[in-house]
Amino acid sequence: MINIKKILLTIFSATALITFIILPVEASSLIEEQQQRLKAIEPTWVKQNIPSGMPTAESLGSVRASNTRGVSMLARNIDFYFTDGIGFHVENLTASFEPLNPKQPVNLDDPRQFIIHVHTGTVVVPPDSLSNVFNKQVLDYWPRPLNNMKISTTHDALIAKSGLRLWNWLPPIGWVPSYLKGQVVLNRDDKLVYTPYDIRALGIPICGVLKTFGIKLSSLITLNRQGANLEGNSLILDHTKLFPPPALEGNITAISLDDAGLHLTFGDKIIPKFSPPASASNSFIWIQSGDIKLFDVVVLNANVLIKKDNNSVLLFNLYDYRNEIGKKNVLTMAEDGSMILTLSS
């Protein structure tokens, strides 16, 4: 286990030793000056910098210095993706990355070993991402009733176009082009409810026929998957199970639709206040407090800033972050122990 801040201390000490060898006359005063600086800086490296409002440190019986559960994160104006084009645009978000084993650091290389608990903020799930959620998560099995779903959104409706098979009503003659349009609302169980009011097959409206004969959509289509369950005429979506790992937790307080996609606003009793670094741009990820493992290195009492080298939007792909960090990117470290990763355009 590597402690980045101890490495920094070693570098300072080595610098002092080299100075002593090369400049013996002035070495004593220079070393004393550097030691005084180190003594002044060192407390900031081990100080727990937990955002105001977040749970305080826990006694975990771990050898890790920070001895806190989880990692606190502040993100602004970024595109955050899990994998396979599934993700969302983050407008402003505060969250905790919490390991399933509290004695272990948050391991970015193993998304199944931690959860993301969203506290406050708003994200936008674009139509392409919604399509990928269904095609690569919900409908990734056989036999399935819907195929190759393409989703678009407007200011008041979600539109889904796909191939349809009515297994109990028609012989398997191929996928029938279907069209569904409806609203998305938030129910009391903090789940998204999609209820189509316009349903068409081969371009023929069938909503009126279904209503006239009392036929529920669920009697024509069977869909009962993790995070998506068709009940009656409504599709119930659970955001805590809909996305790939890590599990996404947090209370949704409001939703809305527009051309950009599905807007989700989160809020709970924890309202953390971060101390973002002065060098942050208008698009960044700021990890404050806790222990996190990335690139096989464990950063203790983490203060890690990830940003772009210009004013463009930061794209962070959790499953592929290693490949995104190329040779042209710059990693620097401030005297207070903060790591700053600047991604090139």
N, C-alpha and C positions, 0 to 999 in steps of 0.2 A: 504494500500500500504506500503510495507516494504522496507526501505532503508538499504541495507546491510552495507554500509559504516558508517551509523550512529550507527548501532549495534556494529561495530568495535570500534568506539569512546566510546560507553558505556562500553565495556569490558575493555578498557584501563583505564577508569575512575574508574570502580569498582576495578580493580587491585590496583590502587593508594590508594583507600579508605581502602582496606584490609591491605595494607602495613602500612598505618598510624595507624591502630588499633593494629597490631601485633608488630610493631617495632616503638614505640613512640619516641625513642631517635633519630633514623636516619630518621624518616618519613618525616620530613620537607625537608631535602635535596633530598631525593628520589622522593618526589612528585614534587618538583621544576624541577628535572631532567626529569621526565616523561612529565610534562607539556611543557617543552621546546621541547621535541621530538614530542609531539602531535602538537604543533604549527608549527613545521617545516614540518610535514607530512600532516596535514589537507588540505592545499591548493591543494595537488595532488589529493585528493578525489573528489573535486568539479571542478577541472580544466577540460575543454572540450578538450579531446584528439582525435580530429578529424584527420584522416590520411591526410597527405599532398596531395593536388590535389582533395580532395573530397569537395563537396559544404559546405560552412560554415554554422554556426548555423542560424536557422530561429526563428523569434518571433512568436510562435504558440499560445500564450495566454493560455498556459497550466500551471498547478501547478507543473509539473515535472521539476526537477532542471536542467536537461541537456538542455531542450528546443531545441532539434534537431530533424529533421525528419529522421527516419530510423536508422538502425544499420549497421556499416561497418564490413565486414568479410573478413578475409584472410584464405584460406585453402590450405594445401599442402599434397599431397600423401595420400588421404583418399578415402574411399568408402562411398559415400553419396547416401542414398536411401530415396524415398518418402514413398511408401508402395507397397505391393504385388510384391516385387522383382523388382520394377521399379526404376532405378536410374543410376548412372554412377560413374566411378572412376575419381577423381579429381587429376590431375597432379599438377596444380598450378592455383589458382583462386582468384580474388578479386571481391567482390560483395557487394551490399547493400540490406538489408532486409527493405522494405518500407511498413509501415502500410497503409491500404486504408484510415483510419481515422488518419490524421497527429497528432491529439491531443492525440492519444492513443499509448502505447508502442507496440513493436512487440511482439505478443503473439504466442509462439511456439505451444501452445495447440490448436490453431485455424488457420490452414494453409490457410483458405479461406479469412482471414482478412489481409493478407499481400502478397506482391509479392517479388520475388528474381530478382534483376536487376544485371546481370553479366556485369562487366566492362572489365576485361582482364583475359586471361588464357585459358587453354585447358582441356577438359574432354573427357573421352572415354566411350561411351555407349556400354557395352559388348553385344554379341549376345543374351544371355539369357534375358537380360533386354529389348532388342528390341522385342524379342518374347512376353514378358509379356506386353509390351506397346500395341501390336496389340491384343493379346488375351483378355486382361483385360480392355483395354481402347477403342481402335478403333472398335473391333469386338464384343463388349459386348452388342449385341442386336439381335433381331430375327424378321424377317428372314434375315440371313446374307449370302453373297455369298462365304465367305471363313471361314474355321474352323480349330482350332488347329494348328495354324501357328508355324513353327519352322524355325528360322532364323540362318544362319551362314554367316561368312564374310571371304574374302580372301584379298590379297593386292590390288585387282582391281575390286572386285565385291561383291554384296550382293545377297545371295541365300535364297529364301523363298520356303519352302515346306508346303503344307497345303491340306486340303480337299476343293474341289471346287464344286459348284452347278451352272449350267447355267440355271437359272430359265426360260428364254424365249426361250431356245433352246432344252432342254432335260427335260423329266418328272422327278419328284423328286424321283430318284431311290437310293439316298444315296450320300455320298460324294465321288467325283472322285479325286483320288490322282493327285496333280498338282505340277509343278516345275517351278519356275521363277528365272532367273539369269540376273543381269544387273548392271549398274553403278549408282552411286549417285553423282549428281553435285549440285552446289549452283547456284540458279538463281539470277537475279537482284533484286528481291523482298525479298531477304534474306530467301528464302525457299529452302528446300531440294527436289530435283526432282529425283525420281527413275524410270528409263526406262528399262524394261527387254528386252534383245536382244535374250534370249533363253526361250521359253515358251513351256511346255509339259503338256499333259493330258494323264493319263494312260501310261506314258512313251513315248508317241508319240509326236514328235516335231510338233507344229502347227504354229510357227512364220511365216514360209514361206507361208502357206495357207492363214493366215490373211493378209499378205502383198499382195499376189497375187490378192485376191478378195477385197482389200481395206477395210477390216473389222477392226475397232478400238477395242482395248481391252475394252474400256468403253461401247461398245455396247453389250458385252458379260457379263460384270460384272458391277453392279451398286454399287459404294462406294462413299458416300458423308457424311463424318463424321467430327466432330470437330477435326481439326488438320490433317485430311487426306482426300484428294479428288482425285478421279481418273478422269483425263482429257485426252481423246484420248488414247494414249498408255503409259502415264506417271502418276505415283502416286505423288501428290504434298503434302509434309509434312511441317507443320508449327510448329516449335519447341516451340513457345509461347503458343500453345494450345494442344500439344500432350501429355504432362505429367500431372499427377494429381496436384491439388493445393498444394502449392501456384504457381501462374502463373510464368513462367520462361521467363524473358525478357533479351534482349541483342542482339547485332549485331554479327552474325557469319561472320568471315572474311575468313575462310578456312575450308575445310573438307577433310578427307582421310579415306581409309579403309585398314584394315589389319586383321590378325587372331584374334587380341584382340578386334576388334569391330569397331565402327564408331567414328572417332576422330573429335571433334568440337573445333575450335579455335575462341575465342571471342575477340572483341576489339572495343572500342568506344573512344570518345573524353576525357573521364575521365580516367586518369591513376593514381590511388591512390598509395601512398607510405606509407606503414605501419611501425610501430615500434614493431616488434614481441618481445615477452618477452624472456629473456635469458634462461629460463628453457624449451623452446619449443624443442620437439624432431623432428625427420624427418617426422612425421605424426601428424598433429594437425589442430585444428580449433581455430582461434584467433578472438574474437569479440572485436572490438575497437570502442568506442564512441557510444552514443545513449542509449536508454532505451529498455530493453528486459525483457519479463515475461516468466519465466520457473519455474516449480514446484510451481506455485501459488505465486511466489516471484518476485517482480519487481526490477531489478538491474538498478540503475541510473548511468549515465556516465560509461557504462559497459566497463570493461576490464576483459574478461573471456577467459581463455585458457582451451581447452579440448584436452587431449592427452592420449596416452597409456603408460603403465608402462614399456614397453620395445620398441624395434625397429620394432614391427609389425605394420601393416597398421590399422589405426583407422577406425572402421565401425560405421557410425552414421545414424540411421534410424529416420527420422523426425517424423513420425507418432507414433513411439513406443519408443521414447528416454527415457521415464520414466522407462520402464521395463529394459532398458539396463543399467541404473545407479543402480547397485546392492549394497549390503552391503560391498562387498570387495573393492569397489572403494573409493578413498580418495579425500576429498574436503578440500583444504587449502586456506588461504588468506595471501597475502603478505602485508607488511606495507604500500605499495603504494595503497592498496585497490584492487589489482588484485585478482580475484578468479581463482584458478587452480584446475581443476577437472581431476584427473588421473584415467583412467579406467584400471581395472585389466585385465590380459590376460585370 
